Structures are given as structure tokens and as C-alpha cells.
Amino acid sequence: MVTHRAPPAPLLDWKLVRHATFPRLRVLAWSGNILYASRGYTLLRADTVMPNIAWEPIARYSPQWWRKLSASSRPTFRLFRDGFHALAALPSGHMVVAVAGAIITLLPGEREFKASHRVLRGTRPLHIAATPNGDLFWGEYFDNRDRDEVHIYASTDRGASWQVAYTFPKRSIRHVHNVVCDPWENCLWILTGDDGTECRILRASSDFRTVDAVLAGNQQTRAVALVVTRDALYFSSDTPLESNYVYSLDRRGNLTRLAAISGSSIFGCRVGEATFFSTMVEPSGVNEERNVRIYGSLEGEEWRSLVTWPKDSWPMGLFQFGNAIFPDGDNGSRFLALTTVAVRGADLETSLWTVA
């Protein structure tokens, strides 16, 4: 049963203030105060504690020759979805990244990523999850119109090799949206879609001996973004068929609808005690919004729209929906980092924000 919470009394006024902007840079993941990002097929990092944030290139990947060409210009970069798309930075120094057609791995001390797994169905997973002990997981994300079986892959050797850890049987789901590590319950949360009972939020043990559906069965359980905290899970719905909302699921299993948002949402993150979700410009008969928005809450109760960008004029089917991308990982800094894509005046631009 979903509880519909009445709007809380407003808190003291607060807003996001832009701290810095970096063109042609895409955020990937946090590791404490270190932020990882990419420019094309080069991985960079920045120490956000330093007064003047500077980006240091640390490694690169050599894709197919034609992707080297397409990544060199903004229109083709967007058209072919070039560059790095998800990164897991392990305490051991290993880096694991999703690119089009492959999972690639960087060993400590090396400067060149190497492919460790070829993605045969779909282009790439949307996220790569890492547990505190360094195990890695990702789920298959592909069109799957025939509803074939869908795999979750795991690596127990820091990305050197991959095995199928769990398989959803035929006609059970379309694809996996996300796998999220929960360090407080030592489990994994798996988000799937896209229709009817395919929309699920499942709790799995890290060895997949138990996999249980916690929420399922409608478009409001169709989600990609899930933020884990000590007391609750926060997630946003990602549906073009209904209005979208932010929800909380507390550790006792109580589900609460917290706030309406202006469109589909596929990115969420945590900065200190504040939680943020972004919306995507994916117009439908229900979601007509033409702006990318950042929604945030300082305490999980009151939510507000904080920053807005209008969608640019490039066709969405070819050149991507307007979006604001948040990095994965554990953020130990005071900054909200994000990359805007397909928006007017800030396309393929990374910015850092502070709460004021």
C-alpha cells in the first residue's frame, strides 16, 4: 500500500549554487572526494578538496577506428552514444567501465583500458555496481521484444572475467535497469522493466541464492534511479505512460509517495544528507515537459525543483533525450556533480553545485 504524504511545512529557503563548469566532460563516479569523468575515451580525475579543481588524465581506451572519428565532434558523439557510460572505481585501484559493446578494465598502475567482456545483446549496461569487498555486477539492457531470458553478470576478480550470476526466465522481464549495492543490509537491489509485472524492485542476496520481489506490477515500480540510505530507499519512477513521482521505501517496508516530478527520471544521487533526482525530456501523451530539472530534498520530506534547462532543438530520437547525468559511487565531497546532455546552452557540460 502506498502512503500519500501531505506536503510538509517548507524549510528555510535553500538553493543550488554553481561552483564550476567544465565543457565536453562527462561525470562517471565518485570515490570519496575524487571525482572521475571522461572526455571522449580518456578517463580523468579531480580532487574536489583542492581550491582550484584541475582534471588529470589517467588512462584511455582505444575503440574501433570509426568511433575515434565519431567521438571527435559533438553531433556524432551524441548520435553514436560515444565515450564512457558507467564506471566502478574499486579500493584496490581497479577501474571497470561500460562502453558501447564492451566492459573494459584498467589494472592499477596501467594507462590503457582493455576489454574484459564483449556485450552481445544491447549496447551496454546502464550501471555497474560494486560491493565493499570488490565484487561487481551488471544486468543486461537490450530491446528484447521477444522477451528472451535476461542475465545478470558478476565478477569476483575485479573485472578480469565475468560469469552469469542470475537469469530471469523467458517472458518474465524485458531488461535490467539497475543493480544497486546496499551496504547496510549486505544485499543487492535489482530494478527491471518495462510493462506490467515486468516492472519490479527486487532484493537479492549477493550470491543470488535469494531473490525476492519487494515492489512490482505497475508503472510506478518502473524505475532506474535508486538511492540507498541507512533508514530508507529513495527511488523515482521512469514511465512515459503515467505521471512520475519520487518515493521512499523504509526499512520496515512502508512505501510513501513523496513528490510529483515533471518527467521520467533515471538518475539519482546523495550529497551528504541531501538527495537529488533529475528528470529527462522524453515527451509523451502524459509527460509534456520540455525542460530537464533537478529535484532535491535536504531531509527526504520536502522536495523542490532547483535547476532547469530547456531541451535543445536537435531531434531526440537520433541525438538523445535531454537529461542531467549524476555520477555513481560514494560521494564524500560537498558538491553535487552532474553532466547535462541535449539541453540549450549546456550540452555535454559538467557542472559542480553546492547547497546554499
C-alpha positions as CSV (number, residue, x, y, z in Angstrom):
1,M,0.0,0.0,0.0
2,V,1.3,3.4,-0.9
3,T,1.0,6.2,1.6
4,H,0.5,9.7,0.0
5,R,2.2,12.1,2.3
6,A,0.8,15.6,2.7
7,P,3.2,18.4,1.6
8,P,5.4,19.2,4.6
9,A,5.9,22.7,6.0
10,P,8.6,24.5,4.0
11,L,12.1,24.5,5.3
12,L,14.3,27.6,5.3
13,D,14.9,28.7,1.8
14,W,17.8,26.9,0.1
15,K,19.1,26.5,-3.4
16,L,21.9,25.2,-5.5
17,V,24.8,27.5,-6.4
18,R,27.0,26.7,-9.4
19,H,30.7,26.3,-8.3
20,A,32.4,25.4,-11.5
21,T,31.7,24.4,-15.1
22,F,33.7,22.1,-17.4
23,P,32.9,21.7,-21.2
24,R,33.0,18.4,-23.0
25,L,33.3,16.4,-19.8
26,R,31.0,13.6,-18.6
27,V,30.9,12.6,-14.9
28,L,31.2,8.9,-14.1
29,A,31.7,8.1,-10.4
30,W,32.8,9.4,-7.0
31,S,35.4,7.8,-4.8
32,G,35.3,9.9,-1.6
33,N,36.5,13.4,-2.7
34,I,37.8,12.1,-6.0
35,L,35.6,12.6,-9.0
36,Y,36.1,10.6,-12.2
37,A,35.0,11.8,-15.5
38,S,35.7,11.2,-19.2
39,R,36.4,13.3,-22.3
40,G,35.8,11.0,-25.2
41,Y,37.7,7.8,-24.5
42,T,40.0,9.4,-21.9
43,L,39.5,8.9,-18.2
44,L,40.2,11.9,-15.9
45,R,40.0,12.5,-12.2
46,A,39.9,15.6,-10.0
47,D,40.5,16.1,-6.3
48,T,37.5,18.3,-5.2
49,V,39.2,19.2,-1.9
50,M,41.7,21.4,-3.8
51,P,40.7,25.1,-4.1
52,N,41.2,25.1,-7.8
53,I,39.8,21.9,-9.3
54,A,42.0,20.6,-12.0
55,W,41.5,17.5,-14.2
56,E,44.3,14.9,-14.5
57,P,44.1,12.4,-17.4
58,I,44.9,8.9,-16.0
59,A,44.0,6.4,-18.7
60,R,42.5,5.9,-22.1
61,Y,40.7,3.3,-24.2
62,S,41.2,2.6,-27.9
63,P,37.8,1.9,-29.5
64,Q,37.1,0.9,-33.1
65,W,38.6,3.3,-35.6
66,W,35.3,4.8,-36.6
67,R,34.4,5.6,-33.0
68,K,37.6,7.6,-32.7
69,L,36.3,9.7,-35.6
70,S,32.7,10.0,-34.3
71,A,33.9,10.9,-30.8
72,S,35.7,13.9,-32.2
73,S,32.6,16.0,-33.0
74,R,29.6,16.8,-30.8
75,P,26.8,15.8,-33.2
76,T,28.3,12.4,-34.0
77,F,29.3,11.9,-30.3
78,R,25.7,12.2,-29.4
79,L,24.4,10.3,-32.4
80,F,26.6,7.2,-31.7
81,R,26.4,7.4,-27.9
82,D,30.2,7.5,-27.7
83,G,32.5,7.6,-24.7
84,F,32.4,6.1,-21.2
85,H,28.9,5.4,-19.7
86,A,29.4,3.8,-16.3
87,L,32.3,3.3,-14.0
88,A,33.1,1.4,-10.9
89,A,36.2,2.5,-9.0
90,L,37.4,-0.2,-6.6
91,P,39.5,0.4,-3.5
92,S,42.2,-1.8,-5.0
93,G,42.7,0.7,-7.8
94,H,41.0,-1.3,-10.5
95,M,38.6,0.6,-12.7
96,V,35.7,-1.1,-14.6
97,V,33.8,0.9,-17.3
98,A,31.0,0.2,-19.7
99,V,31.4,1.4,-23.3
100,A,29.4,0.6,-26.4
101,G,29.8,-3.2,-27.0
102,A,32.1,-4.0,-24.1
103,I,33.1,-4.0,-20.4
104,I,36.6,-2.7,-20.1
105,T,39.0,-2.9,-17.2
106,L,42.0,-0.9,-16.0
107,L,44.6,-2.5,-13.7
108,P,46.3,-0.4,-11.0
109,G,49.3,1.4,-12.4
110,E,48.4,0.9,-16.1
111,R,47.3,3.6,-18.5
112,E,45.3,1.6,-21.1
113,F,41.9,0.0,-20.6
114,K,41.4,-3.5,-22.0
115,A,38.2,-5.3,-22.9
116,S,37.3,-8.0,-20.4
117,H,33.8,-8.8,-21.8
118,R,32.0,-8.3,-25.1
119,V,28.4,-7.2,-24.7
120,L,26.5,-9.3,-27.2
121,R,22.9,-8.1,-26.6
122,G,22.2,-4.4,-26.5
123,T,24.8,-1.7,-26.4
124,R,25.9,-1.7,-22.8
125,P,24.5,-1.9,-19.2
126,L,23.2,1.3,-17.7
127,H,25.2,0.9,-14.4
128,I,27.9,-1.2,-12.8
129,A,27.5,-2.0,-9.1
130,A,30.4,-2.7,-6.8
131,T,30.2,-4.2,-3.3
132,P,32.5,-3.2,-0.4
133,N,34.6,-6.3,-1.0
134,G,35.1,-5.6,-4.7
135,D,32.5,-7.9,-6.3
136,L,31.0,-6.4,-9.4
137,F,27.5,-6.8,-11.0
138,W,25.6,-5.5,-14.0
139,G,22.4,-6.5,-15.8
140,E,21.6,-6.9,-19.5
141,Y,19.9,-3.9,-21.0
142,F,18.7,-4.6,-24.6
143,D,15.5,-4.2,-26.6
144,N,14.3,-7.7,-26.0
145,R,11.0,-7.5,-27.9
146,D,10.6,-11.3,-27.8
147,R,11.2,-11.4,-24.0
148,D,14.1,-13.8,-24.0
149,E,15.8,-14.7,-20.8
150,V,17.9,-11.9,-19.3
151,H,21.2,-12.3,-17.4
152,I,22.9,-10.5,-14.5
153,Y,26.7,-10.8,-14.8
154,A,29.1,-10.9,-11.9
155,S,32.9,-10.6,-11.4
156,T,34.7,-11.7,-8.3
157,D,38.2,-10.9,-9.7
158,R,37.9,-7.1,-10.1
159,G,36.6,-7.2,-13.6
160,A,39.1,-9.6,-15.2
161,S,36.3,-12.1,-16.0
162,W,32.6,-12.3,-15.9
163,Q,30.1,-15.1,-15.3
164,V,26.3,-15.3,-15.3
165,A,25.2,-14.9,-11.7
166,Y,21.4,-15.0,-12.2
167,T,19.0,-15.4,-15.1
168,F,15.5,-14.1,-15.4
169,P,13.5,-16.7,-17.3
170,K,11.8,-16.0,-20.7
171,R,8.7,-13.8,-20.6
172,S,9.4,-12.5,-17.1
173,I,11.1,-9.1,-17.7
174,R,12.2,-7.1,-20.7
175,H,15.6,-6.0,-19.3
176,V,17.5,-4.9,-16.2
177,H,17.6,-1.2,-15.4
178,N,20.0,-1.2,-12.5
179,V,21.7,-3.2,-9.8
180,V,22.4,-1.2,-6.6
181,C,24.5,-2.3,-3.6
182,D,23.0,-1.9,-0.1
183,P,25.9,-1.9,2.4
184,W,23.5,-1.6,5.4
185,E,21.7,-4.9,4.6
186,N,24.5,-6.5,2.7
187,C,22.3,-7.1,-0.3
188,L,21.6,-6.0,-3.9
189,W,18.6,-4.1,-5.2
190,I,17.6,-5.0,-8.8
191,L,15.4,-2.8,-10.9
192,T,13.7,-4.2,-14.0
193,G,11.1,-3.1,-16.6
194,D,9.2,-2.3,-18.7
195,D,5.5,-3.4,-18.8
196,G,3.0,-4.7,-16.2
197,T,4.6,-7.3,-13.9
198,E,8.0,-6.8,-15.6
199,C,8.3,-3.6,-13.5
200,R,10.0,-4.8,-10.3
201,I,12.2,-3.8,-7.5
202,L,13.8,-6.9,-6.1
203,R,16.0,-7.6,-3.1
204,A,18.8,-10.2,-3.7
205,S,21.5,-11.7,-1.6
206,S,24.9,-11.1,-3.0
207,D,25.2,-14.7,-4.0
208,F,21.7,-14.7,-5.6
209,R,20.5,-17.6,-3.5
210,T,17.5,-15.5,-2.6
211,V,15.8,-13.0,-5.0
212,D,12.5,-11.6,-3.8
213,A,10.2,-9.0,-5.4
214,V,9.6,-6.2,-2.9
215,L,7.6,-4.0,-5.2
216,A,6.1,-5.0,-8.6
217,G,3.3,-4.8,-11.1
218,N,2.7,-1.3,-12.3
219,Q,4.4,1.7,-14.0
220,Q,5.2,3.3,-10.6
221,T,7.6,0.4,-9.9
222,R,9.3,1.0,-13.2
223,A,12.5,2.7,-12.0
224,V,16.1,3.1,-12.9
225,A,17.4,5.5,-10.1
226,L,17.5,4.2,-6.6
227,V,19.4,5.9,-3.7
228,V,20.2,3.8,-0.6
229,T,20.4,5.3,2.8
230,R,20.6,3.9,6.3
231,D,16.9,4.3,7.0
232,A,15.2,4.1,3.6
233,L,15.5,3.6,-0.1
234,Y,14.5,6.6,-2.4
235,F,13.6,6.0,-6.0
236,S,12.0,7.9,-8.8
237,S,9.7,6.4,-11.4
238,D,10.6,6.3,-15.1
239,T,7.5,5.9,-17.2
240,P,6.2,7.7,-20.3
241,L,2.7,6.3,-19.6
242,E,1.9,8.0,-16.3
243,S,2.9,10.9,-14.2
244,N,6.1,10.4,-12.3
245,Y,7.0,10.6,-8.6
246,V,9.7,10.3,-6.0
247,Y,9.1,7.5,-3.4
248,S,10.6,6.3,-0.2
249,L,10.6,2.7,1.0
250,D,11.7,2.5,4.6
251,R,13.4,-0.5,6.2
252,R,10.0,-1.7,7.6
253,G,8.6,-2.0,4.1
254,N,6.4,1.2,4.2
255,L,6.2,2.8,0.8
256,T,5.5,6.6,0.6
257,R,4.8,8.8,-2.4
258,L,6.8,11.9,-1.6
259,A,6.6,14.3,-4.5
260,A,5.5,14.7,-8.1
261,I,8.2,15.3,-10.7
262,S,7.9,16.7,-14.2
263,G,9.0,13.7,-16.2
264,S,10.8,10.3,-16.4
265,S,13.8,10.1,-14.1
266,I,16.8,7.8,-14.5
267,F,19.5,9.4,-12.3
268,G,19.6,9.9,-8.5
269,C,22.4,10.6,-6.0
270,R,23.2,11.5,-2.5
271,V,25.3,14.5,-1.3
272,G,25.8,14.5,2.5
273,E,22.2,14.2,3.9
274,A,20.6,15.6,0.8
275,T,19.1,13.5,-2.0
276,F,18.7,14.5,-5.7
277,F,16.9,13.2,-8.8
278,S,17.0,14.5,-12.3
279,T,14.3,14.4,-14.9
280,M,14.6,13.6,-18.6
281,V,12.9,15.3,-21.5
282,E,11.0,12.3,-23.0
283,P,7.7,13.7,-24.2
284,S,4.7,11.5,-24.2
285,G,0.9,11.9,-24.0
286,V,1.3,12.3,-20.3
287,N,4.7,13.9,-19.8
288,E,4.8,17.0,-21.9
289,E,7.6,18.8,-20.0
290,R,10.3,20.2,-22.3
291,N,12.8,21.0,-19.5
292,V,15.4,19.0,-17.7
293,R,15.0,19.5,-13.9
294,I,16.9,18.8,-10.8
295,Y,14.8,17.9,-7.8
296,G,16.3,17.8,-4.3
297,S,15.5,17.3,-0.6
298,L,17.6,18.1,2.4
299,E,15.9,15.6,4.7
300,G,13.8,13.4,2.4
301,E,10.5,15.1,3.2
302,E,10.2,18.4,1.3
303,W,11.2,18.2,-2.4
304,R,11.6,21.1,-4.8
305,S,12.7,21.8,-8.3
306,L,16.1,23.5,-8.1
307,V,17.7,24.0,-11.5
308,T,16.1,23.8,-15.0
309,W,17.5,23.6,-18.6
310,P,15.4,23.7,-21.7
311,K,15.8,20.9,-24.3
312,D,17.8,21.9,-27.3
313,S,16.4,21.8,-30.9
314,W,18.2,18.6,-32.1
315,P,15.9,15.6,-32.8
316,M,15.5,13.4,-29.7
317,G,15.3,10.0,-31.5
318,L,18.8,10.5,-33.0
319,F,20.6,12.9,-30.7
320,Q,19.3,11.8,-27.3
321,F,16.7,13.0,-24.8
322,G,17.6,16.0,-22.7
323,N,19.0,14.8,-19.4
324,A,21.2,15.5,-16.4
325,I,23.5,12.7,-15.5
326,F,24.7,12.0,-11.9
327,P,27.9,10.0,-11.1
328,D,27.7,6.7,-9.3
329,G,29.8,5.8,-6.3
330,D,30.2,7.2,-2.8
331,N,30.4,11.0,-2.7
332,G,32.5,12.3,0.2
333,S,32.5,15.8,-1.1
334,R,30.2,18.8,-0.6
335,F,29.4,19.0,-4.3
336,L,26.6,17.9,-6.5
337,A,28.2,16.9,-9.8
338,L,26.2,16.5,-13.0
339,T,26.5,16.4,-16.7
340,T,23.8,18.0,-18.9
341,V,23.1,16.5,-22.3
342,A,20.9,17.8,-25.2
343,V,20.0,21.0,-23.4
344,R,20.2,24.5,-24.6
345,G,23.4,26.3,-23.7
346,A,24.9,23.4,-21.7
347,D,25.2,20.4,-23.9
348,L,27.8,17.9,-22.9
349,E,28.8,20.1,-20.0
350,T,29.7,19.1,-16.4
351,S,29.0,21.4,-13.5
352,L,29.6,21.3,-9.8
353,W,27.0,22.8,-7.4
354,T,26.8,23.5,-3.6
355,V,23.8,23.9,-1.4
356,A,23.2,27.5,-0.2
